[in-house]
Amino acid sequence: MKTKDYIHALSLSNPHIEFATDHGRIYDKFVPSLMHRDDLEVSHPQEYNGQETIKLVCSQHPVGIDEYLANPREWEKKQRRYTAEWVDFLKSEKMPLKEVDICSVVDQKVFDALCCQDSIESLRIKWLRCKQINEIAKLKNLKKLFLARASSLVDISPLAQLENLEVLILGETKKIDDYSVLSALKKLKVFSLCGYQSSVNTVIKVNTLDFISDLPSLEYVDFIDVRLNRQ
C-alpha cells in the first residue's frame, strides 16, 4: 500500500482525528516558538530571576564573529566553559520553570541537566544533538514537547513514561522507525512526525502508524513527511 493510501485509510478508521494538510498549525500554534522574544531571553545563569517562561541560550556563547576570527581556539574554550556553567546551574538549582524554548544546540549533558527541572510543562528544543533522552522521564509535569532536528536520536521509549503529555512533535527522527511505544500516551491530543524546516527533503520512515488508534484522546496528527518503511 502506498503511504498516502495508508494514511487515508487511517483517517477513515479514525474519523475523530484531524489529519494535517500543512505544517503551519504544528509550528505556530501547539508549541509556540519564543525565538523572537528577546524580552524572555536568558543567556547567562546569573540573569535568571525566577521567570516561569524563558527563551534559553545555553550552549552558544553570544560572542561576535570578530572574536572567533581573531582566536578560534580561545573561542571554543569559552563555548565549553559557557555550556559547563549552564549544566552546573541546571543540575544544582531548582527553578519554577513552566515554559522553556531552547534556541541553541542541546547536547547530551545539557539535555540531562535540563531534565532536573521537573516543573517544566512545555519544552521546545531547536536542535537536539543527543542519542538518548532517558532523563526526560523525570519531567512528570510535561504536557507539550517539541524536539526539532532530532536526527541523532536512537530511542524514544522514555517518552512512554510521560503520562501527562498532550502535544508531541518530533522533527527529523530519521533513526527511528518504530513509534508504537507512544500508544502508552493516553492523554496525547496532538502528534506530529515532521521533516522540520531545516531540511525540506527529509522523510521520516515508519513501519506502522496503526498505534494511533490506541490513543483515545488524539485529535490532530501531522504525517505529511512520513513514508512507509518497506523492508
C-alpha positions in Angstrom: 0.0 0.0 0.0 1.3 3.5 -0.9 1.9 5.8 2.1 -0.8 8.3 1.1 -3.4 5.4 0.7 -2.3 4.0 4.1 -2.8 7.4 5.8 -6.1 7.9 4.0 -7.3 4.5 5.4 -6.2 5.6 8.8 -8.2 8.8 8.5 -11.3 6.8 7.5 -10.9 4.4 10.5 -10.3 7.3 12.9 -12.9 10.0 11.9 -12.4 11.8 15.2 -8.8 12.7 14.3 -8.0 15.7 12.1 -5.2 14.9 9.6 -2.9 17.9 8.7 -2.6 19.2 5.2 0.3 21.6 6.0 2.8 22.2 8.8 1.7 25.7 9.7 -0.5 24.8 12.6 2.1 22.4 14.1 4.9 25.0 14.2 2.9 28.1 15.1 0.1 27.1 17.5 0.6 23.9 19.6 4.1 24.7 20.9 4.7 28.4 20.1 8.3 29.5 19.4 9.8 32.1 21.7 12.8 32.6 19.3 12.0 36.3 18.6 11.0 37.1 22.2 14.2 39.0 23.3 12.4 40.0 26.5 12.3 36.4 27.6 15.9 35.5 26.7 18.2 34.3 29.4 21.8 33.9 28.2 23.6 33.5 31.5 22.6 31.7 34.7 23.0 35.0 36.7 20.4 36.6 34.5 17.7 34.2 35.7 15.3 35.9 38.1 12.6 33.3 38.7 10.7 33.6 35.4 8.3 30.7 34.6 8.6 31.3 30.8 12.1 31.7 29.2 14.0 31.5 26.0 17.2 29.8 26.9 20.5 30.1 25.1 22.7 27.6 27.0 25.3 26.2 24.5 26.3 29.0 22.2 28.0 31.9 23.9 26.8 35.2 22.5 30.2 36.4 21.2 30.9 38.3 18.0 32.3 36.9 14.8 35.4 39.1 15.2 36.4 37.4 18.4 36.0 34.0 16.7 38.2 35.0 13.7 40.8 36.5 16.0 41.3 33.4 18.1 39.1 30.3 17.2 40.8 28.1 19.8 40.1 30.5 22.6 36.6 31.0 21.3 36.0 27.2 21.5 37.3 27.1 25.1 34.9 29.9 26.0 32.0 28.0 24.5 32.8 24.9 26.5 33.1 26.9 29.7 29.8 28.6 29.0 28.0 25.4 28.4 29.5 23.8 31.5 28.3 26.8 33.6 24.7 26.2 32.4 24.9 22.4 33.1 26.1 23.0 36.6 23.3 25.6 37.2 20.5 23.4 35.8 21.6 20.5 37.9 22.1 22.4 41.2 19.3 25.0 41.1 15.5 24.2 41.2 13.6 26.8 39.2 9.9 27.4 38.8 10.0 26.9 35.1 6.8 26.2 33.1 7.6 27.0 29.5 11.1 26.7 28.0 12.3 27.3 24.5 16.0 26.5 23.9 17.1 28.3 20.8 20.6 26.7 20.6 22.1 23.2 20.2 21.3 20.9 23.0 23.9 18.1 23.6 23.6 15.2 26.0 25.0 17.0 29.0 22.7 20.0 28.6 19.7 17.8 28.0 20.3 15.6 31.0 20.8 18.7 33.2 17.7 20.3 31.9 15.6 17.3 32.9 16.4 18.1 36.5 13.9 20.9 36.2 10.8 18.8 36.8 8.4 21.7 36.9 8.6 22.2 33.1 5.2 21.8 31.4 6.2 22.9 27.9 9.6 22.3 26.2 10.7 23.2 22.8 14.3 22.4 21.6 15.5 23.9 18.3 18.3 21.4 17.8 18.6 18.2 19.8 22.0 16.7 19.3 22.0 13.6 21.6 21.3 9.9 21.1 19.4 9.2 24.3 16.6 11.0 26.2 16.3 8.7 29.2 16.3 11.5 31.7 13.1 13.0 30.2 11.2 10.5 32.4 11.9 13.0 35.2 9.6 15.6 33.6 6.4 14.2 35.0 4.6 17.5 34.5 5.4 17.8 30.9 2.4 18.4 28.7 4.0 19.8 25.5 7.2 18.6 23.8 8.7 19.7 20.5 12.1 18.1 19.7 13.3 19.6 16.4 16.2 18.3 14.3 16.5 15.2 16.4 18.4 13.2 13.8 20.8 11.7 16.3 18.1 10.2 18.5 18.0 6.4 18.5 15.5 5.6 21.2 12.1 7.2 22.0 10.9 4.6 24.5 11.4 7.0 27.5 8.5 9.2 26.1 6.1 6.4 27.1 6.6 7.4 30.7 5.3 11.0 30.2 1.7 10.1 31.2 0.6 13.8 31.1 1.9 14.6 27.6 -0.8 16.2 25.4 1.3 17.5 22.5 4.3 15.7 20.9 6.2 17.0 17.8 9.2 15.1 16.7 11.4 16.5 13.9 13.8 14.6 11.7 13.8 11.5 13.8 15.5 9.6 10.9 17.0 6.8 13.1 13.6 5.8 14.5 11.1 3.6 12.6 9.0 2.1 15.4 6.8 4.6 17.3 4.4 2.0 18.8 5.7 2.7 22.3 3.7 6.0 22.1 0.5 4.1 22.4 1.0 4.5 26.2 0.3 8.2 26.0 -3.4 8.1 26.7 -3.7 11.9 27.1 -2.0 12.8 23.8 -4.1 15.1 21.7 -1.6 16.3 19.1 1.1 14.2 17.4 3.5 15.1 14.6 6.3 13.4 12.7 7.9 16.0 10.5 11.0 16.8 8.5 11.0 20.3 10.0 12.0 23.5 8.3 15.8 22.9 8.2 15.6 20.1 5.6 12.8 20.2 3.0 13.7 16.7 1.6 13.8 14.9 5.0 11.4 12.0 5.1 10.5 10.1 8.3 10.2 6.4 7.6 7.9 4.3 9.8 6.9 0.7 10.0 3.3 1.4 11.1 1.1 4.2 12.4 -1.6 1.8 13.5 -0.9 2.6 17.1 -2.7 6.0 16.8 -5.9 4.0 17.1 -4.9 3.2 20.7 -4.7 6.9 21.6 -8.2 7.7 22.9 -7.6 11.5 23.3 -5.9 12.1 19.9 -7.4 15.0 18.0 -4.8 16.1 15.4 -1.9 14.5 13.6 0.7 15.6 11.0 2.2 12.8 8.9 3.0 14.9 5.8 6.7 13.9 5.8 6.1 10.2 6.6 6.8 7.3 4.3 6.1 3.6 5.0 9.3 1.7 5.7 9.1 -1.1 3.2 11.6 -3.9 4.1 
